Amino acid sequence: MTHAASNNTLQATVQTLGDTTVIHLAGRLVRGEACRKLGDLVLDQVDARAIVLNLAEVDGMDASGIGTLLRTQESVRSRGTVFQLMNAVDQVHRVLVLTGLDRAFEFCSIRDQFCLIHRSAESQSHSAVA
């Protein structure tokens, strides 16, 4: 199932693949409404055993965005849910490396990404049959 939420700086599409929720982000993760909405969106995924944030289309992130990722990760992990980032573009990855926070997050491996793609394809083929 896919849901979409948006605001001036950040768009998010939620894709549920079995017990894993992938949140595809696009835009800027910056102070204000974008951070609040992302935090709320992630925390609403109470049935997920794993939450993966796809950062492939995030073109900017400030200190508030980093703080939101850290707080969200802590909250999600405290309830026993896996929290991962994937596809951090150069600018976002550079910010994480410069702050030393690249080691604070778990990144979805290439193998995990292929598994998610496979699950997505299976989900779409089951939807087409129904």
Protein Blocks (a to p, Z undefined) as FASTA:
>chain_A
ZZddddfkbccddddehjaccdddedjddehjklmmmmmmmmmmmmbcbdcddfklccbd
cfklmmmmmmmmmmmmmnopacddehiafklmmmmmmnopmmmpccddfklmmmmmmmmm
mmmmmmmmZZ
